[in-house]
Amino acid sequence: MYVSEPFTGRLNGERQFSISARRSTPSGGFDGIIFATVPLNHFTQFWAQFAPSAGYLIPLVRNDGVVIVRYPLLDSPSRLSMQGPFMTHLRQSPRGLYTAVSQADGVERINAYSQIKSYPLYIS
């Protein structure tokens, strides 16, 4: 499975990302690609319902540090440093809890994160 970096759609002008995966025949041969685009506002509207206060950040991050989407939307890094606390913890464990200063806004927070199933995606 591949998850793209966020991009602006040519048809609708909306920020989105794409997900694609190989489709195989029963014998394992190539049978095409399954492809979908997902609007970023789908996630921000969903997370807005559950964030207990404005001080919460909820990012969806690829395993290479690319920030797919974040609630609330911020003008902050679109890629996290591989030496930063979030990416350092991801390399150590697929889920965890730690306290650190956020690369997004410089605020110290308690961070709980988890890999989403076996996908190359993490939510915090």
N, CA, C and O atoms as a printed pandas DataFrame, in Angstrom:
     atom_number atom_name residue_name chain_id  residue_number  x_coord  y_coord  z_coord
0              1         N          MET        A               1    0.839   -1.174    0.000
1              2        CA          MET        A               1    0.000    0.000    0.000
2              3         C          MET        A               1    0.883    1.236    0.000
3              4         O          MET        A               1    1.933    1.264    0.642
4              5         N          TYR        A               2    0.450    2.253   -0.724
5              6        CA          TYR        A               2    1.164    3.524   -0.762
6              7         C          TYR        A               2    0.205    4.640   -0.366
7              8         O          TYR        A               2   -0.937    4.686   -0.825
8              9         N          VAL        A               3    0.681    5.538    0.492
9             10        CA          VAL        A               3   -0.077    6.721    0.898
10            11         C          VAL        A               3    0.723    7.929    0.418
11            12         O          VAL        A               3    1.885    8.093    0.791
12            13         N          SER        A               4    0.112    8.769   -0.400
13            14        CA          SER        A               4    0.816    9.921   -0.965
14            15         C          SER        A               4    0.969   11.044    0.053
15            16         O          SER        A               4    0.378   11.022    1.132
16            17         N          GLU        A               5    1.782   12.023   -0.328
17            18        CA          GLU        A               5    1.823   13.281    0.412
18            19         C          GLU        A               5    0.555   14.056    0.062
19            20         O          GLU        A               5   -0.037   13.816   -0.991
20            21         N          PRO        A               6    0.132   14.971    0.912
21            22        CA          PRO        A               6   -1.035   15.788    0.577
22            23         C          PRO        A               6   -0.780   16.625   -0.677
23            24         O          PRO        A               6    0.345   17.055   -0.931
24            25         N          PHE        A               7   -1.834   16.848   -1.451
25            26        CA          PHE        A               7   -1.737   17.643   -2.669
26            27         C          PHE        A               7   -3.069   18.339   -2.903
27            28         O          PHE        A               7   -4.084   17.982   -2.306
28            29         N          THR        A               8   -3.052   19.332   -3.777
29            30        CA          THR        A               8   -4.271   20.041   -4.141
30            31         C          THR        A               8   -4.844   19.394   -5.396
31            32         O          THR        A               8   -4.161   19.300   -6.416
32            33         N          GLY        A               9   -6.085   18.950   -5.323
33            34        CA          GLY        A               9   -6.743   18.295   -6.452
34            35         C          GLY        A               9   -6.931   19.258   -7.615
35            36         O          GLY        A               9   -7.290   20.420   -7.424
36            37         N          ARG        A              10   -6.687   18.763   -8.808
37            38        CA          ARG        A              10   -6.823   19.619   -9.997
38            39         C          ARG        A              10   -8.278   19.904  -10.332
39            40         O          ARG        A              10   -8.586   20.983  -10.840
40            41         N          LEU        A              11   -9.178   18.974  -10.064
41            42        CA          LEU        A              11  -10.580   19.172  -10.425
42            43         C          LEU        A              11  -11.340   20.036   -9.434
43            44         O          LEU        A              11  -12.120   20.904   -9.827
44            45         N          ASN        A              12  -11.111   19.795   -8.135
45            46        CA          ASN        A              12  -11.906   20.510   -7.140
46            47         C          ASN        A              12  -11.120   21.530   -6.327
47            48         O          ASN        A              12  -11.716   22.293   -5.566
48            49         N          GLY        A              13   -9.795   21.563   -6.468
49            50        CA          GLY        A              13   -8.977   22.520   -5.735
50            51         C          GLY        A              13   -8.857   22.235   -4.253
51            52         O          GLY        A              13   -8.322   23.058   -3.510
52            53         N          GLU        A              14   -9.348   21.079   -3.802
53            54        CA          GLU        A              14   -9.296   20.721   -2.384
54            55         C          GLU        A              14   -7.997   19.994   -2.056
55            56         O          GLU        A              14   -7.434   19.286   -2.891
56            57         N          ARG        A              15   -7.531   20.186   -0.811
57            58        CA          ARG        A              15   -6.373   19.443   -0.323
58            59         C          ARG        A              15   -6.819   18.007   -0.054
59            60         O          ARG        A              15   -7.881   17.778    0.526
60            61         N          GLN        A              16   -6.013   17.053   -0.475
61            62        CA          GLN        A              16   -6.347   15.633   -0.346
62            63         C          GLN        A              16   -5.071   14.802   -0.372
63            64         O          GLN        A              16   -3.980   15.326   -0.598
64            65         N          PHE        A              17   -5.218   13.500   -0.137
65            66        CA          PHE        A              17   -4.120   12.566   -0.319
66            67         C          PHE        A              17   -4.685   11.333   -0.991
67            68         O          PHE        A              17   -5.898   11.120   -1.003
68            69         N          SER        A              18   -3.805   10.522   -1.551
69            70        CA          SER        A              18   -4.283    9.317   -2.228
70            71         C          SER        A              18   -3.715    8.074   -1.554
71            72         O          SER        A              18   -2.652    8.100   -0.933
72            73         N          ILE        A              19   -4.457    7.001   -1.699
73            74        CA          ILE        A              19   -4.058    5.681   -1.203
74            75         C          ILE        A              19   -4.155    4.739   -2.390
75            76         O          ILE        A              19   -5.154    4.732   -3.109
76            77         N          SER        A              20   -3.115    3.949   -2.591
77            78        CA          SER        A              20   -3.154    2.963   -3.666
78            79         C          SER        A              20   -2.577    1.646   -3.169
79            80         O          SER        A              20   -1.698    1.615   -2.308
80            81         N          ALA        A              21   -3.085    0.574   -3.726
81            82        CA          ALA        A              21   -2.630   -0.765   -3.345
82            83         C          ALA        A              21   -2.701   -1.687   -4.557
83            84         O          ALA        A              21   -3.561   -1.529   -5.424
84            85         N          ARG        A              22   -1.809   -2.625   -4.603
85            86        CA          ARG        A              22   -1.800   -3.621   -5.669
86            87         C          ARG        A              22   -2.991   -4.551   -5.493
87            88         O          ARG        A              22   -3.354   -4.912   -4.373
88            89         N          ARG        A              23   -3.576   -4.922   -6.581
89            90        CA          ARG        A              23   -4.634   -5.948   -6.596
90            91         C          ARG        A              23   -4.039   -7.162   -7.287
91            92         O          ARG        A              23   -3.465   -7.053   -8.371
92            93         N          SER        A              24   -4.179   -8.316   -6.653
93            94        CA          SER        A              24   -3.589   -9.550   -7.185
94            95         C          SER        A              24   -4.663  -10.552   -7.563
95            96         O          SER        A              24   -5.755  -10.551   -6.996
96            97         N          THR        A              25   -4.348  -11.402   -8.521
97            98        CA          THR        A              25   -5.224  -12.502   -8.899
98            99         C          THR        A              25   -5.129  -13.579   -7.831
99           100         O          THR        A              25   -4.208  -13.539   -7.015
100          101         N          PRO        A              26   -6.050  -14.544   -7.806
101          102        CA          PRO        A              26   -5.954  -15.626   -6.827
102          103         C          PRO        A              26   -4.612  -16.372   -6.881
103          104         O          PRO        A              26   -4.165  -16.920   -5.873
104          105         N          SER        A              27   -3.981  -16.391   -8.045
105          106        CA          SER        A              27   -2.689  -17.087   -8.148
106          107         C          SER        A              27   -1.506  -16.169   -7.829
107          108         O          SER        A              27   -0.354  -16.596   -7.907
108          109         N          GLY        A              28   -1.786  -14.897   -7.466
109          110        CA          GLY        A              28   -0.728  -13.974   -7.083
110          111         C          GLY        A              28   -0.247  -13.057   -8.183
111          112         O          GLY        A              28    0.642  -12.239   -7.947
112          113         N          GLY        A              29   -0.803  -13.163   -9.378
113          114        CA          GLY        A              29   -0.413  -12.291  -10.482
114          115         C          GLY        A              29   -0.990  -10.902  -10.333
115          116         O          GLY        A              29   -1.931  -10.686   -9.569
116          117         N          PHE        A              30   -0.424   -9.965  -11.063
117          118        CA          PHE        A              30   -0.880   -8.580  -11.031
118          119         C          PHE        A              30   -2.244   -8.459  -11.697
119          120         O          PHE        A              30   -2.450   -8.952  -12.806
120          121         N          ASP        A              31   -3.187   -7.789  -11.001
121          122        CA          ASP        A              31   -4.539   -7.638  -11.525
122          123         C          ASP        A              31   -5.000   -6.181  -11.493
123          124         O          ASP        A              31   -6.187   -5.900  -11.654
124          125         N          GLY        A              32   -4.070   -5.267  -11.286
125          126        CA          GLY        A              32   -4.431   -3.857  -11.298
126          127         C          GLY        A              32   -4.082   -3.164  -10.002
127          128         O          GLY        A              32   -3.427   -3.724   -9.123
128          129         N          ILE        A              33   -4.543   -1.916   -9.909
129          130        CA          ILE        A              33   -4.280   -1.088   -8.738
130          131         C          ILE        A              33   -5.598   -0.534   -8.228
131          132         O          ILE        A              33   -6.434   -0.070   -9.003
132          133         N          ILE        A              34   -5.771   -0.586   -6.929
133          134        CA          ILE        A              34   -6.922    0.041   -6.281
134          135         C          ILE        A              34   -6.447    1.417   -5.835
135          136         O          ILE        A              34   -5.430    1.536   -5.152
136          137         N          PHE        A              35   -7.182    2.455   -6.222
137          138        CA          PHE        A              35   -6.739    3.825   -5.980
138          139         C          PHE        A              35   -7.907    4.660   -5.470
139          140         O          PHE        A              35   -9.015    4.578   -6.000
140          141         N          ALA        A              36   -7.654    5.463   -4.440
141          142        CA          ALA        A              36   -8.687    6.360   -3.918
142          143         C          ALA        A              36   -8.043    7.649   -3.444
143          144         O          ALA        A              36   -6.897    7.650   -2.995
144          145         N          THR        A              37   -8.776    8.741   -3.544
145          146        CA          THR        A              37   -8.331    9.997   -2.956
146          147         C          THR        A              37   -9.234   10.309   -1.772
147          148         O          THR        A              37  -10.428   10.008   -1.783
148          149         N          VAL        A              38   -8.641   10.918   -0.754
149          150        CA          VAL        A              38   -9.371   11.229    0.470
150          151         C          VAL        A              38   -9.185   12.712    0.777
151          152         O          VAL        A              38   -8.049   13.160    0.934
152          153         N          PRO        A              39  -10.261   13.480    0.866
153          154        CA          PRO        A              39  -10.145   14.908    1.199
154          155         C          PRO        A              39   -9.647   15.082    2.644
155          156         O          PRO        A              39  -10.109   14.391    3.552
156          157         N          LEU        A              40   -8.702   16.010    2.843
157          158        CA          LEU        A              40   -8.177   16.255    4.189
158          159         C          LEU        A              40   -9.259   16.757    5.130
159          160         O          LEU        A              40   -9.234   16.447    6.321
160          161         N          ASN        A              41  -10.218   17.535    4.609
161          162        CA          ASN        A              41  -11.266   18.066    5.492
162          163         C          ASN        A              41  -12.142   16.956    6.074
163          164         O          ASN        A              41  -12.812   17.176    7.083
164          165         N          HIS        A              42  -12.154   15.777    5.465
165          166        CA          HIS        A              42  -12.875   14.640    6.041
166          167         C          HIS        A              42  -12.319   14.337    7.433
167          168         O          HIS        A              42  -13.078   14.094    8.371
168          169         N          PHE        A              43  -10.998   14.354    7.560
169          170        CA          PHE        A              43  -10.365   14.063    8.846
170          171         C          PHE        A              43  -10.512   15.221    9.823
171          172         O          PHE        A              43  -10.829   15.002   10.992
172          173         N          THR        A              44  -10.285   16.456    9.362
173          174        CA          THR        A              44  -10.368   17.580   10.293
174          175         C          THR        A              44  -11.787   17.758   10.834
175          176         O          THR        A              44  -11.952   18.092   12.007
176          177         N          GLN        A              45  -12.799   17.546   10.021
177          178        CA          GLN        A              45  -14.176   17.650   10.499
178          179         C          GLN        A              45  -14.498   16.532   11.492
179          180         O          GLN        A              45  -15.185   16.760   12.488
180          181         N          PHE        A              46  -13.998   15.318   11.218
181          182        CA          PHE        A              46  -14.221   14.194   12.132
182          183         C          PHE        A              46  -13.546   14.455   13.473
183          184         O          PHE        A              46  -14.173   14.313   14.523
184          185         N          TRP        A              47  -12.258   14.838   13.444
185          186        CA          TRP        A              47  -11.517   15.048   14.689
186          187         C          TRP        A              47  -12.038   16.240   15.479
187          188         O          TRP        A              47  -11.933   16.257   16.705
188          189         N          ALA        A              48  -12.593   17.229   14.807
189          190        CA          ALA        A              48  -13.139   18.400   15.501
190          191         C          ALA        A              48  -14.244   17.996   16.472
191          192         O          ALA        A              48  -14.460   18.677   17.474
192          193         N          GLN        A              49  -14.938   16.912   16.195
193          194        CA          GLN        A              49  -16.018   16.439   17.059
194          195         C          GLN        A              49  -15.501   15.863   18.374
195          196         O          GLN        A              49  -16.228   15.835   19.367
196          197         N          PHE        A              50  -14.232   15.398   18.387
197          198        CA          PHE        A              50  -13.735   14.637   19.531
198          199         C          PHE        A              50  -12.610   15.299   20.308
199          200         O          PHE        A              50  -12.302   14.852   21.413
200          201         N          ALA        A              51  -11.984   16.341   19.783
201          202        CA          ALA        A              51  -10.910   17.023   20.511
202          203         C          ALA        A              51  -11.520   17.712   21.732
203          204         O          ALA        A              51  -12.415   18.544   21.583
204          205         N          PRO        A              52  -11.049   17.378   22.937
205          206        CA          PRO        A              52  -11.654   17.944   24.143
206          207         C          PRO        A              52  -11.465   19.453   24.292
207          208         O          PRO        A              52  -12.278   20.118   24.934
208          209         N          SER        A              53  -10.397   19.998   23.701
209          210        CA          SER        A              53  -10.177   21.439   23.805
210          211         C          SER        A              53   -9.309   21.897   22.639
211          212         O          SER        A              53   -8.792   21.087   21.870
212          213         N          ALA        A              54   -9.162   23.217   22.529
213          214        CA          ALA        A              54   -8.374   23.782   21.434
214          215         C          ALA        A              54   -6.886   23.471   21.580
215          216         O          ALA        A              54   -6.143   23.632   20.612
216          217         N          GLY        A              55   -6.428   23.038   22.738
217          218        CA          GLY        A              55   -5.015   22.758   22.961
218          219         C          GLY        A              55   -4.549   21.428   22.421
219          220         O          GLY        A              55   -3.363   21.113   22.519
220          221         N          TYR        A              56   -5.430   20.644   21.862
221          222        CA          TYR        A              56   -5.070   19.318   21.363
222          223         C          TYR        A              56   -4.620   19.378   19.914
223          224         O          TYR        A              56   -5.181   20.125   19.112
224          225         N          LEU        A              57   -3.607   18.590   19.579
225          226        CA          LEU        A              57   -3.178   18.385   18.196
226          227         C          LEU        A              57   -3.409   16.920   17.872
227          228         O          LEU        A              57   -3.062   16.044   18.664
228          229         N          ILE        A              58   -3.986   16.649   16.726
229          230        CA          ILE        A              58   -4.205   15.266   16.294
230          231         C          ILE        A              58   -3.631   15.135   14.892
231          232         O          ILE        A              58   -4.282   15.522   13.922
232          233         N          PRO        A              59   -2.410   14.589   14.769
233          234        CA          PRO        A              59   -1.828   14.418   13.439
234          235         C          PRO        A              59   -1.943   12.984   12.926
235          236         O          PRO        A              59   -1.982   12.026   13.697
236          237         N          LEU        A              60   -1.995   12.871   11.611
237          238        CA          LEU        A              60   -1.875   11.593   10.910
238          239         C          LEU        A              60   -0.562   11.704   10.140
239          240         O          LEU        A              60   -0.423   12.555    9.261
240          241         N          VAL        A              61    0.406   10.836   10.477
241          242        CA          VAL        A              61    1.765   10.957    9.970
242          243         C          VAL        A              61    2.186    9.657    9.300
243          244         O          VAL        A              61    1.923    8.566    9.806
244          245         N          ARG        A              62    2.840    9.790    8.162
245          246        CA          ARG        A              62    3.412    8.637    7.466
246          247         C          ARG        A              62    4.693    8.214    8.187
247          248         O          ARG        A              62    5.299    9.014    8.900
248          249         N          ASN        A              63    5.101    6.968    8.002
249          250        CA          ASN        A              63    6.268    6.455    8.722
250          251         C          ASN        A              63    7.587    7.100    8.305
251          252         O          ASN        A              63    8.617    6.828    8.920
252          253         N          ASP        A              64    7.581    7.944    7.282
253          254        CA          ASP        A              64    8.791    8.678    6.900
254          255         C          ASP        A              64    8.745   10.126    7.383
255          256         O          ASP        A              64    9.589   10.933    6.991
256          257         N          GLY        A              65    7.772   10.466    8.227
257          258        CA          GLY        A              65    7.675   11.797    8.810
258          259         C          GLY        A              65    6.778   12.768    8.076
259          260         O          GLY        A              65    6.572   13.883    8.556
260          261         N          VAL        A              66    6.232   12.386    6.921
261          262        CA          VAL        A              66    5.328   13.273    6.191
262          263         C          VAL        A              66    4.021   13.404    6.977
263          264         O          VAL        A              66    3.383   12.408    7.315
264          265         N          VAL        A              67    3.636   14.656    7.262
265          266        CA          VAL        A              67    2.379   14.917    7.957
266          267         C          VAL        A              67    1.279   14.929    6.899
267          268         O          VAL        A              67    1.227   15.826    6.058
268          269         N          ILE        A              68    0.405   13.930    6.948
269          270        CA          ILE        A              68   -0.687   13.833    5.973
270          271         C          ILE        A              68   -1.748   14.887    6.274
271          272         O          ILE        A              68   -2.157   15.639    5.389
272          273         N          VAL        A              69   -2.188   14.933    7.523
273          274        CA          VAL        A              69   -3.197   15.908    7.940
274          275         C          VAL        A              69   -3.059   16.099    9.444
275          276         O          VAL        A              69   -2.584   15.221   10.165
276          277         N          ARG        A              70   -3.485   17.259    9.887
277          278        CA          ARG        A              70   -3.398   17.578   11.313
278          279         C          ARG        A              70   -4.634   18.376   11.690
279          280         O          ARG        A              70   -5.097   19.227   10.931
280          281         N          TYR        A              71   -5.168   18.085   12.888
281          282        CA          TYR        A              71   -6.240   18.901   13.444
282          283         C          TYR        A              71   -5.707   19.595   14.683
283          284         O          TYR        A              71   -5.118   18.918   15.525
284          285         N          PRO        A              72   -5.871   20.874   14.848
285          286        CA          PRO        A              72   -6.362   21.796   13.842
286          287         C          PRO        A              72   -5.292   22.034   12.775
287          288         O          PRO        A              72   -4.111   21.767   12.998
288          289         N          LEU        A              73   -5.715   22.536   11.622
289          290        CA          LEU        A              73   -4.759   22.846   10.561
290          291         C          LEU        A              73   -3.842   23.958   11.043
291          292         O          LEU        A              73   -4.305   24.963   11.584
292          293         N          LEU        A              74   -2.547   23.778   10.848
293          294        CA          LEU        A              74   -1.561   24.767   11.274
294          295         C          LEU        A              74   -0.576   25.025   10.145
295          296         O          LEU        A              74   -0.341   24.160    9.301
296          297         N          ASP        A              75   -0.009   26.211   10.140
297          298        CA          ASP        A              75    1.103   26.489    9.230
298          299         C          ASP        A              75    2.365   26.013    9.950
299          300         O          ASP        A              75    3.048   26.797   10.609
300          301         N          SER        A              76    2.654   24.761    9.821
301          302        CA          SER        A              76    3.785   24.156   10.519
302          303         C          SER        A              76    4.431   23.130    9.602
303          304         O          SER        A              76    3.994   22.958    8.465
304          305         N          PRO        A              77    5.452   22.456   10.073
305          306        CA          PRO        A              77    6.179   21.550    9.176
306          307         C          PRO        A              77    5.268   20.512    8.510
307          308         O          PRO        A              77    4.376   19.947    9.143
308          309         N          SER        A              78    5.515   20.277    7.214
309          310        CA          SER        A              78    4.779   19.234    6.507
310          311         C          SER        A              78    5.525   17.903    6.600
311          312         O          SER        A              78    5.018   16.865    6.175
312          313         N          ARG        A              79    6.727   17.949    7.160
313          314        CA          ARG        A              79    7.515   16.742    7.390
314          315         C          ARG        A              79    8.204   16.900    8.740
315          316         O          ARG        A              79    8.856   17.911    8.998
316          317         N          LEU        A              80    8.056   15.894    9.598
317          318        CA          LEU        A              80    8.695   15.919   10.907
318          319         C          LEU        A              80   10.139   15.457   10.785
319          320         O          LEU        A              80   10.464   14.603    9.961
320          321         N          SER        A              81   10.982   16.024   11.601
321          322        CA          SER        A              81   12.390   15.632   11.625
322          323         C          SER        A              81   12.514   14.185   12.089
323          324         O          SER        A              81   11.887   13.783   13.069
324          325         N          MET        A              82   13.326   13.408   11.381
325          326        CA          MET        A              82   13.535   12.004   11.774
326          327         C          MET        A              82   14.255   11.919   13.121
327          328         O          MET        A              82   14.212   10.876   13.773
328          329         N          GLN        A              83   14.921   13.006   13.552
329          330        CA          GLN        A              83   15.599   13.036   14.847
330          331         C          GLN        A              83   14.721   13.636   15.940
331          332         O          GLN        A              83   15.120   13.672   17.105
332          333         N          GLY        A              84   13.528   14.109   15.574
333          334        CA          GLY        A              84   12.614   14.690   16.555
334          335         C          GLY        A              84   11.996   13.622   17.442
335          336         O          GLY        A              84   12.106   12.430   17.153
336          337         N          PRO        A              85   11.346   14.044   18.523
337          338        CA          PRO        A              85   10.811   13.072   19.491
338          339         C          PRO        A              85    9.754   12.129   18.905
339          340         O          PRO        A              85    9.752   10.938   19.218
340          341         N          PHE        A              86    8.863   12.646   18.064
341          342        CA          PHE        A              86    7.801   11.781   17.539
342          343         C          PHE        A              86    8.376   10.646   16.698
343          344         O          PHE        A              86    8.060    9.479   16.928
344          345         N          MET        A              87    9.222   10.986   15.721
345          346        CA          MET        A              87    9.773    9.966   14.834
346          347         C          MET        A              87   10.734    9.035   15.574
347          348         O          MET        A              87   10.819    7.851   15.246
348          349         N          THR        A              88   11.453    9.552   16.561
349          350        CA          THR        A              88   12.339    8.707   17.369
350          351         C          THR        A              88   11.530    7.652   18.106
351          352         O          THR        A              88   11.927    6.488   18.151
352          353         N          HIS        A              89   10.400    8.044   18.684
353          354        CA          HIS        A              89    9.559    7.087   19.396
354          355         C          HIS        A              89    8.928    6.069   18.441
355          356         O          HIS        A              89    8.807    4.895   18.790
356          357         N          LEU        A              90    8.523    6.505   17.238
357          358        CA          LEU        A              90    7.923    5.570   16.280
358          359         C          LEU        A              90    8.899    4.458   15.912
359          360         O          LEU        A              90    8.500    3.304   15.756
360          361         N          ARG        A              91   10.174    4.805   15.774
361          362        CA          ARG        A              91   11.175    3.790   15.424
362          363         C          ARG        A              91   11.382    2.790   16.563
363          364         O          ARG        A              91   11.788    1.652   16.327
364          365         N          GLN        A              92   11.104    3.215   17.788
365          366        CA          GLN        A              92   11.298    2.348   18.948
366          367         C          GLN        A              92   10.123    1.417   19.198
367          368         O          GLN        A              92   10.303    0.296   19.673
368          369         N          SER        A              93    8.911    1.881   18.875
369          370        CA          SER        A              93    7.719    1.084   19.166
370          371         C          SER        A              93    6.556    1.567   18.305
371          372         O          SER        A              93    6.450    2.765   18.041
372          373         N          PRO        A              94    5.673    0.659   17.858
373          374        CA          PRO        A              94    4.529    1.077   17.038
374          375         C          PRO        A              94    3.445    1.832   17.817
375          376         O          PRO        A              94    2.514    2.367   17.215
376          377         N          ARG        A              95    3.557    1.879   19.139
377          378        CA          ARG        A              95    2.614    2.651   19.952
378          379         C          ARG        A              95    3.310    3.044   21.245
379          380         O          ARG        A              95    4.204    2.345   21.720
380          381         N          GLY        A              96    2.892    4.162   21.804
381          382        CA          GLY        A              96    3.534    4.591   23.038
382          383         C          GLY        A              96    2.993    5.896   23.568
383          384         O          GLY        A              96    2.003    6.441   23.081
384          385         N          LEU        A              97    3.692    6.383   24.599
385          386        CA          LEU        A              97    3.308    7.595   25.300
386          387         C          LEU        A              97    4.594    8.297   25.726
387          388         O          LEU        A              97    5.499    7.651   26.253
388          389         N          TYR        A              98    4.691    9.597   25.509
389          390        CA          TYR        A              98    5.867   10.362   25.913
390          391         C          TYR        A              98    5.483   11.832   26.030
391          392         O          TYR        A              98    4.422   12.238   25.557
392          393         N          THR        A              99    6.338   12.624   26.656
393          394        CA          THR        A              99    6.145   14.064   26.775
394          395         C          THR        A              99    7.275   14.753   26.029
395          396         O          THR        A              99    8.440   14.392   26.193
396          397         N          ALA        A             100    6.934   15.751   25.204
397          398        CA          ALA        A             100    7.947   16.493   24.446
398          399         C          ALA        A             100    7.339   17.781   23.919
399          400         O          ALA        A             100    6.123   17.975   23.949
400          401         N          VAL        A             101    8.211   18.658   23.436
401          402        CA          VAL        A             101    7.788   19.894   22.794
402          403         C          VAL        A             101    7.430   19.568   21.343
403          404         O          VAL        A             101    8.218   18.944   20.632
404          405         N          SER        A             102    6.251   19.989   20.909
405          406        CA          SER        A             102    5.753   19.702   19.566
406          407         C          SER        A             102    6.516   20.482   18.511
407          408         O          SER        A             102    6.776   21.673   18.682
408          409         N          GLN        A             103    6.878   19.813   17.414
409          410        CA          GLN        A             103    7.488   20.489   16.273
410          411         C          GLN        A             103    6.465   21.365   15.558
411          412         O          GLN        A             103    6.841   22.274   14.818
412          413         N          ALA        A             104    5.180   21.104   15.767
413          414        CA          ALA        A             104    4.133   21.857   15.069
414          415         C          ALA        A             104    3.983   23.275   15.611
415          416         O          ALA        A             104    3.844   24.223   14.838
416          417         N          ASP        A             105    4.011   23.428   16.956
417          418        CA          ASP        A             105    3.735   24.749   17.519
418          419         C          ASP        A             105    4.594   25.115   18.721
419          420         O          ASP        A             105    4.385   26.166   19.328
420          421         N          GLY        A             106    5.561   24.266   19.078
421          422        CA          GLY        A             106    6.469   24.585   20.173
422          423         C          GLY        A             106    5.884   24.430   21.554
423          424         O          GLY        A             106    6.488   24.886   22.525
424          425         N          VAL        A             107    4.729   23.802   21.680
425          426        CA          VAL        A             107    4.071   23.603   22.971
426          427         C          VAL        A             107    4.424   22.214   23.500
427          428         O          VAL        A             107    4.396   21.232   22.759
428          429         N          GLU        A             108    4.761   22.143   24.804
429          430        CA          GLU        A             108    5.033   20.840   25.404
430          431         C          GLU        A             108    3.707   20.121   25.652
431          432         O          GLU        A             108    2.770   20.683   26.219
432          433         N          ARG        A             109    3.653   18.858   25.209
433          434        CA          ARG        A             109    2.430   18.060   25.352
434          435         C          ARG        A             109    2.770   16.622   25.732
435          436         O          ARG        A             109    3.879   16.137   25.510
436          437         N          ILE        A             110    1.779   15.967   26.308
437          438        CA          ILE        A             110    1.829   14.520   26.475
438          439         C          ILE        A             110    1.322   13.939   25.162
439          440         O          ILE        A             110    0.247   14.317   24.695
440          441         N          ASN        A             111    2.074   13.034   24.565
441          442        CA          ASN        A             111    1.714   12.451   23.272
442          443         C          ASN        A             111    1.460   10.959   23.413
443          444         O          ASN        A             111    2.309   10.220   23.911
444          445         N          ALA        A             112    0.312   10.532   22.979
445          446        CA          ALA        A             112    0.000    9.115   22.855
446          447         C          ALA        A             112   -0.119    8.855   21.367
447          448         O          ALA        A             112   -0.774    9.620   20.658
448          449         N          TYR        A             113    0.504    7.787   20.878
449          450        CA          TYR        A             113    0.478    7.518   19.446
450          451         C          TYR        A             113    0.328    6.025   19.216
451          452         O          TYR        A             113    0.600    5.209   20.097
452          453         N          SER        A             114   -0.116    5.687   18.001
453          454        CA          SER        A             114   -0.250    4.286   17.628
454          455         C          SER        A             114   -0.205    4.147   16.119
455          456         O          SER        A             114   -0.700    4.997   15.379
456          457         N          GLN        A             115    0.404    3.048   15.680
457          458        CA          GLN        A             115    0.363    2.714   14.261
458          459         C          GLN        A             115   -1.051    2.254   13.941
459          460         O          GLN        A             115   -1.696    1.604   14.764
460          461         N          ILE        A             116   -1.534    2.586   12.759
461          462        CA          ILE        A             116   -2.867    2.178   12.331
462          463         C          ILE        A             116   -2.732    0.821   11.637
463          464         O          ILE        A             116   -2.268    0.733   10.500
464          465         N          LYS        A             117   -3.143   -0.225   12.340
465          466        CA          LYS        A             117   -3.004   -1.611   11.870
466          467         C          LYS        A             117   -1.590   -1.840   11.362
467          468         O          LYS        A             117   -0.638   -1.503   12.065
468          469         N          SER        A             118   -1.414   -2.399   10.169
469          470        CA          SER        A             118   -0.063   -2.610    9.627
470          471         C          SER        A             118    0.261   -1.579    8.552
471          472         O          SER        A             118    1.221   -1.745    7.799
472          473         N          TYR        A             119   -0.538   -0.512    8.479
473          474        CA          TYR        A             119   -0.325    0.537    7.485
474          475         C          TYR        A             119    0.867    1.401    7.881
475          476         O          TYR        A             119    1.228    1.440    9.057
476          477         N          PRO        A             120    1.483    2.093    6.930
477          478        CA          PRO        A             120    2.621    2.959    7.242
478          479         C          PRO        A             120    2.159    4.313    7.781
479          480         O          PRO        A             120    2.718    5.352    7.428
480          481         N          LEU        A             121    1.133    4.294    8.639
481          482        CA          LEU        A             121    0.509    5.507    9.167
482          483         C          LEU        A             121    0.414    5.441   10.694
483          484         O          LEU        A             121    0.186    4.382   11.278
484          485         N          TYR        A             122    0.597    6.611   11.321
485          486        CA          TYR        A             122    0.501    6.723   12.764
486          487         C          TYR        A             122   -0.411    7.881   13.112
487          488         O          TYR        A             122   -0.438    8.897   12.417
488          489         N          ILE        A             123   -1.165    7.720   14.204
489          490        CA          ILE        A             123   -2.008    8.786   14.707
490          491         C          ILE        A             123   -1.561    9.089   16.120
491          492         O          ILE        A             123   -1.167    8.195   16.869
492          493         N          SER        A             124   -1.626   10.360   16.475
493          494        CA          SER        A             124   -1.195   10.776   17.815
494          495         C          SER        A             124   -2.298   11.598   18.433
495          496         O          SER        A             124   -2.163   12.061   19.565
